Amino acid sequence: MTTVFTDPDRYTDMYAWHREVAELRMRSPIHRITADGFDPFWAVIGHEEVMEVERRPELFQNAPQPWLINQADLRAQREAGPAPRTLIHMDGADHAAYRRLGNDWFRPGSLARLQTRLDRLAQDALDRLAELDGRCDFAVDVAMPYPLKVILEIMGLPEEEYPRVIALTQDFFARDGDAQVLQNMFGYMYALTAARRAVPTDDLASAVSNGLVHGEPIPEVEATSYHMMVATAGYESTAKALTGGLHALITHPDQLDRLRRNPELIDGAVDEMIRYASPLRHMMRTATADTEVGGTPIAAGDWLLLSYPAANLDPKKFPDPVAFDVTRPNAGSHLAFGFGPHHCLGAALARMEMRTLFRALIPRLAAVNLAGDAALTDTTFIGGFKSLPITYRLS
């Protein structure tokens, strides 16, 4: 049986990954996967079939385990101490109540107040590129610090915390399921919860740490888990989408030239970049009753892997899906942010960050080329280019 969904190394060659998944999709949009060390699960790889699951959250729940993890790491996590309980672990009324704690910070009105700051950070990124004098690792020098600084500001963390947070998040995503890494991240965010309860400030961390859920103060574990989710997924997925977007433009120079000549296309092109990069590689769901997906019988208790990169290259939804087309009319139908109640809380912010940076960068990017091997992360959860060495000339 295929290891394409369970082996992190398979995600370091996405061309080969997509070729194998395309062959699977031709046979069926859903496959039963049995792999050594993992509980069996269904891999859902068709866009329509992923949507079929996403539209029925009461039937396909995130709990008890919302991402793929092997049996040994799951046992180690359970033995290590209190498990994080983030929004992606929750369902139903609990999920809705906890999501409301952060909703106001990610509404259009709140995000609009960030635009001036984003413009400044985008200019800082251009200044950094100018300092690096035509050669850099875009993933490390631009795509990581830019969205992290945004998240730090929303959470109320000072910029001197940047090295610590980036080290924690890189470990978190590079070492899927590692119990010690999880505890390190949890410990950092637990201290943040305690600090904001002692001295609240005007930031998201304070709003969550002192929030009420079902009329009661939010428990410490849930507050800490909320901070973990925002700091990791909120920055890492955007960084990977930015890097994937630039890589797509470099490897499709006709599309980059089209954006140079028509910068008004950049906002729409961002969704095509996100579709192409698909940093969120999967989420897991557990069936609560006997049902069907795509005509395939699913039993109560079955585990399902929703493969977003596979769904985003489904030819039934996206004609010529491997083509990168900045004018693709339905690029916004991608599932990189999920769908339904669990649609990514920060999706609008991610688009805003990417649009702001590329609006500033593309008109100035007179030339750009790969300057070495672009390396992908070996992770099954949130991933993309961890290194993108480039040479460039700014106008």
MARROTI-503310 format. One record per residue (C-alpha): x, y, z; residue number from 0. Coordinates in nm, 2 decimals. Layout:
u/v/w/rodren
X/Y/Z/NUM
...
// end
This chain:
u/v/w/rodren
0.00/0.00/0.00/0
0.12/0.35/-0.07/1
0.31/0.56/0.18/2
0.24/0.88/0.00/3
0.03/1.02/0.29/4
0.22/0.87/0.59/5
0.59/0.92/0.50/6
0.71/1.27/0.56/7
1.00/1.22/0.31/8
0.74/1.18/0.03/9
0.65/1.55/0.07/10
1.00/1.66/-0.02/11
0.93/1.59/-0.38/12
0.58/1.73/-0.46/13
0.61/1.65/-0.83/14
0.64/1.28/-0.76/15
0.38/1.31/-0.48/16
0.12/1.46/-0.72/17
0.20/1.21/-0.99/18
0.12/0.92/-0.76/19
-0.19/1.09/-0.61/20
-0.31/1.16/-0.97/21
-0.29/0.79/-1.04/22
-0.48/0.71/-0.73/23
-0.74/0.97/-0.81/24
-0.80/0.81/-1.16/25
-0.90/0.49/-0.98/26
-1.11/0.65/-0.70/27
-1.14/0.98/-0.51/28
-1.11/0.79/-0.18/29
-0.88/0.51/-0.08/30
-0.84/0.28/0.23/31
-0.48/0.32/0.36/32
-0.30/0.07/0.59/33
0.06/0.16/0.68/34
0.30/0.02/0.93/35
0.27/0.20/1.27/36
-0.05/0.39/1.18/37
-0.41/0.31/1.25/38
-0.59/0.25/0.92/39
-0.76/0.55/0.76/40
-0.94/0.66/0.44/41
-0.75/0.91/0.22/42
-1.00/1.15/0.06/43
-0.83/1.31/-0.25/44
-1.11/1.44/-0.47/45
-1.23/1.80/-0.43/46
-1.60/1.72/-0.43/47
-1.54/1.44/-0.18/48
-1.34/1.66/0.06/49
-1.62/1.91/0.04/50
-1.87/1.63/0.11/51
-1.69/1.57/0.44/52
-1.64/1.93/0.52/53
-2.01/2.01/0.48/54
-2.11/1.76/0.74/55
-1.92/1.85/1.06/56
-2.17/1.68/1.28/57
-2.10/1.35/1.10/58
-1.73/1.39/1.06/59
-1.57/1.54/1.37/60
-1.22/1.66/1.44/61
-1.20/1.49/1.78/62
-1.03/1.29/1.91/63
-0.73/1.33/1.68/64
-0.73/1.60/1.41/65
-0.40/1.53/1.24/66
-0.22/1.22/1.13/67
0.01/1.07/1.39/68
0.16/0.73/1.43/69
0.07/0.50/1.72/70
0.41/0.54/1.90/71
0.40/0.92/1.90/72
0.04/0.92/2.01/73
0.13/0.70/2.31/74
0.42/0.92/2.39/75
0.21/1.24/2.38/76
-0.05/1.09/2.61/77
0.23/0.99/2.86/78
0.40/1.33/2.84/79
0.13/1.53/3.02/80
-0.17/1.74/2.94/81
-0.25/1.74/2.57/82
-0.31/2.07/2.39/83
-0.67/2.13/2.30/84
-0.69/2.38/2.02/85
-0.98/2.49/1.79/86
-0.89/2.21/1.55/87
-0.95/1.95/1.83/88
-1.30/2.08/1.90/89
-1.64/2.03/1.75/90
-1.99/2.17/1.78/91
-2.08/2.42/2.06/92
-1.73/2.41/2.21/93
-1.57/2.49/1.88/94
-1.81/2.78/1.81/95
-1.76/2.93/2.16/96
-1.38/2.92/2.15/97
-1.37/3.05/1.79/98
-1.56/3.36/1.90/99
-1.28/3.45/2.13/100
-1.06/3.54/1.83/101
-1.32/3.63/1.57/102
-1.31/4.00/1.64/103
-0.93/4.01/1.58/104
-0.97/3.86/1.23/105
-1.28/4.05/1.10/106
-1.23/4.28/0.80/107
-1.26/4.59/1.01/108
-1.00/4.48/1.25/109
-0.77/4.36/0.98/110
-0.81/4.69/0.79/111
-0.64/4.86/1.08/112
-0.34/4.64/1.02/113
-0.29/4.76/0.66/114
-0.05/5.05/0.75/115
0.16/4.81/0.95/116
0.16/4.55/0.67/117
0.27/4.82/0.42/118
0.56/4.90/0.65/119
0.66/4.54/0.70/120
0.65/4.49/0.32/121
0.88/4.79/0.27/122
1.11/4.64/0.54/123
1.12/4.32/0.34/124
1.22/4.52/0.03/125
1.48/4.71/0.22/126
1.62/4.37/0.34/127
1.64/4.24/-0.01/128
1.82/4.56/-0.11/129
2.07/4.50/0.17/130
2.13/4.14/0.06/131
2.24/4.28/-0.27/132
2.09/4.04/-0.52/133
2.12/3.70/-0.35/134
1.92/3.56/-0.05/135
1.72/3.26/0.08/136
1.37/3.40/0.03/137
1.22/3.14/0.27/138
1.45/3.24/0.56/139
1.52/3.61/0.49/140
1.17/3.73/0.39/141
0.89/3.47/0.40/142
0.95/3.37/0.76/143
1.00/3.70/0.94/144
0.73/3.89/0.75/145
0.42/3.70/0.87/146
0.57/3.62/1.21/147
0.61/3.99/1.29/148
0.24/4.03/1.21/149
0.14/3.74/1.44/150
0.37/3.87/1.72/151
0.20/4.21/1.70/152
-0.15/4.06/1.71/153
-0.06/3.84/2.01/154
0.12/4.13/2.18/155
0.46/3.98/2.18/156
0.77/4.20/2.14/157
0.99/4.15/1.84/158
1.28/4.03/2.06/159
1.07/3.71/2.10/160
1.11/3.64/1.73/161
1.41/3.40/1.76/162
1.25/3.20/2.03/163
0.91/3.17/1.86/164
1.06/3.08/1.52/165
1.28/2.81/1.68/166
0.98/2.66/1.86/167
0.76/2.66/1.55/168
1.02/2.52/1.33/169
1.08/2.23/1.57/170
0.70/2.18/1.60/171
0.65/2.14/1.23/172
0.97/1.97/1.14/173
0.93/1.69/1.40/174
0.57/1.56/1.35/175
0.42/1.43/1.67/176
0.74/1.46/1.89/177
0.62/1.47/2.25/178
0.91/1.68/2.38/179
0.87/1.95/2.11/180
0.50/1.97/2.19/181
0.58/2.02/2.55/182
0.84/2.29/2.48/183
0.58/2.48/2.28/184
0.31/2.43/2.54/185
0.54/2.55/2.82/186
0.62/2.87/2.63/187
0.26/2.95/2.57/188
0.15/2.85/2.92/189
0.39/3.12/3.05/190
0.22/3.37/2.81/191
-0.12/3.27/2.94/192
-0.01/3.33/3.30/193
0.15/3.66/3.22/194
-0.16/3.80/3.04/195
-0.38/3.69/3.32/196
-0.16/3.87/3.57/197
-0.13/4.19/3.36/198
-0.38/4.20/3.07/199
-0.29/4.42/2.77/200
-0.47/4.52/2.45/201
-0.39/4.21/2.24/202
-0.52/3.88/2.13/203
-0.33/3.68/2.39/204
-0.50/3.89/2.67/205
-0.84/3.86/2.51/206
-0.81/3.48/2.50/207
-0.63/3.43/2.84/208
-0.91/3.63/3.01/209
-1.20/3.52/2.79/210
-1.52/3.35/2.90/211
-1.65/3.03/2.74/212
-2.00/2.92/2.82/213
-2.00/3.19/3.09/214
-1.70/3.05/3.27/215
-1.33/3.16/3.25/216
-1.14/2.98/2.98/217
-0.93/2.69/3.13/218
-0.56/2.74/3.12/219
-0.49/2.44/2.89/220
-0.74/2.57/2.63/221
-0.60/2.93/2.65/222
-0.25/2.80/2.61/223
-0.35/2.57/2.32/224
-0.52/2.87/2.15/225
-0.20/3.07/2.16/226
-0.01/2.77/2.02/227
-0.25/2.74/1.73/228
-0.23/3.11/1.64/229
0.15/3.13/1.67/230
0.22/2.82/1.47/231
-0.04/2.78/1.20/232
-0.09/3.15/1.17/233
0.27/3.22/1.08/234
0.40/2.89/0.93/235
0.13/2.84/0.67/236
0.15/3.20/0.54/237
0.53/3.17/0.52/238
0.51/2.85/0.32/239
0.24/3.00/0.09/240
0.46/3.31/0.03/241
0.76/3.10/-0.06/242
0.55/2.86/-0.27/243
0.40/3.16/-0.45/244
0.74/3.31/-0.54/245
0.87/2.97/-0.65/246
0.57/2.93/-0.88/247
0.64/3.27/-1.04/248
1.01/3.19/-1.09/249
0.93/2.86/-1.25/250
0.65/3.01/-1.47/251
0.82/3.34/-1.59/252
0.54/3.41/-1.83/253
0.30/3.44/-1.53/254
0.55/3.67/-1.35/255
0.58/3.89/-1.65/256
0.20/3.90/-1.68/257
0.18/4.03/-1.32/258
0.45/4.29/-1.39/259
0.26/4.42/-1.68/260
-0.08/4.40/-1.50/261
-0.03/4.45/-1.13/262
-0.40/4.47/-1.08/263
-0.40/4.09/-1.13/264
-0.19/4.04/-0.81/265
-0.48/4.02/-0.57/266
-0.65/3.74/-0.77/267
-0.32/3.57/-0.84/268
-0.26/3.52/-0.46/269
-0.54/3.25/-0.45/270
-0.37/3.07/-0.74/271
-0.04/3.08/-0.54/272
-0.22/2.94/-0.24/273
-0.39/2.66/-0.44/274
-0.06/2.57/-0.59/275
0.14/2.57/-0.26/276
-0.14/2.42/-0.04/277
0.07/2.44/0.28/278
-0.19/2.26/0.49/279
-0.14/1.91/0.37/280
-0.42/1.74/0.56/281
-0.67/1.73/0.84/282
-0.82/1.42/1.00/283
-1.19/1.35/1.07/284
-1.36/1.07/1.26/285
-1.70/0.94/1.14/286
-1.96/0.94/1.41/287
-2.20/0.71/1.22/288
-2.22/0.47/0.93/289
-2.24/0.67/0.61/290
-2.09/0.71/0.26/291
-1.83/0.94/0.09/292
-1.82/0.95/-0.28/293
-2.03/0.63/-0.29/294
-1.78/0.45/-0.06/295
-1.92/0.30/0.26/296
-1.77/0.46/0.58/297
-1.82/0.29/0.92/298
-1.88/0.47/1.25/299
-1.54/0.53/1.41/300
-1.35/0.53/1.07/301
-1.06/0.78/1.04/302
-1.05/1.00/0.73/303
-0.76/1.21/0.59/304
-0.87/1.51/0.39/305
-0.58/1.58/0.15/306
-0.60/1.94/0.05/307
-0.30/1.94/-0.19/308
-0.47/1.65/-0.38/309
-0.81/1.83/-0.38/310
-0.65/2.15/-0.51/311
-0.51/1.97/-0.81/312
-0.83/1.77/-0.89/313
-0.89/1.81/-1.27/314
-1.27/1.78/-1.22/315
-1.26/2.11/-1.03/316
-0.95/2.28/-1.18/317
-0.90/2.23/-1.56/318
-0.53/2.16/-1.64/319
-0.47/2.17/-1.26/320
-0.08/2.14/-1.28/321
-0.07/2.46/-1.48/322
0.00/2.78/-1.28/323
-0.24/3.04/-1.41/324
-0.26/3.38/-1.23/325
-0.59/3.45/-1.41/326
-0.75/3.11/-1.32/327
-1.12/3.21/-1.28/328
-1.20/2.97/-1.00/329
-0.87/2.97/-0.81/330
-1.06/3.09/-0.50/331
-1.24/2.76/-0.49/332
-0.92/2.60/-0.35/333
-0.95/2.42/-0.01/334
-0.61/2.53/0.13/335
-0.80/2.69/0.42/336
-1.05/2.42/0.47/337
-1.42/2.48/0.45/338
-1.72/2.51/0.68/339
-1.70/2.57/1.06/340
-1.33/2.48/1.06/341
-1.24/2.72/0.78/342
-0.91/2.88/0.89/343
-0.97/3.17/1.13/344
-0.68/3.36/0.98/345
-0.76/3.30/0.61/346
-0.84/3.67/0.54/347
-0.52/3.78/0.72/348
-0.31/3.54/0.52/349
-0.45/3.67/0.19/350
-0.40/4.03/0.30/351
-0.04/3.96/0.40/352
0.04/3.79/0.07/353
-0.13/4.06/-0.14/354
0.05/4.34/0.04/355
0.39/4.18/0.00/356
0.35/4.09/-0.36/357
0.20/4.43/-0.45/358
0.52/4.58/-0.32/359
0.76/4.32/-0.45/360
0.65/4.23/-0.80/361
0.67/4.59/-0.96/362
1.03/4.61/-0.82/363
1.14/4.26/-0.92/364
1.32/4.33/-1.24/365
1.48/3.98/-1.25/366
1.47/3.67/-1.03/367
1.61/3.32/-1.07/368
1.67/3.01/-0.86/369
2.02/3.00/-0.72/370
2.03/2.65/-0.60/371
1.82/2.36/-0.48/372
1.49/2.47/-0.33/373
1.43/2.23/-0.03/374
1.09/2.12/0.10/375
1.01/2.03/0.45/376
0.97/1.66/0.54/377
0.65/1.69/0.73/378
0.30/1.55/0.67/379
0.10/1.84/0.83/380
0.19/2.20/0.74/381
0.48/2.23/0.49/382
0.64/2.38/0.19/383
0.98/2.53/0.10/384
1.21/2.57/0.40/385
1.48/2.70/0.16/386
1.45/2.90/-0.16/387
1.78/3.04/-0.27/388
1.74/3.31/-0.53/389
1.94/3.57/-0.73/390
1.74/3.89/-0.82/391
1.76/4.24/-0.93/392
1.54/4.52/-0.79/393
1.45/4.81/-1.01/394
// end
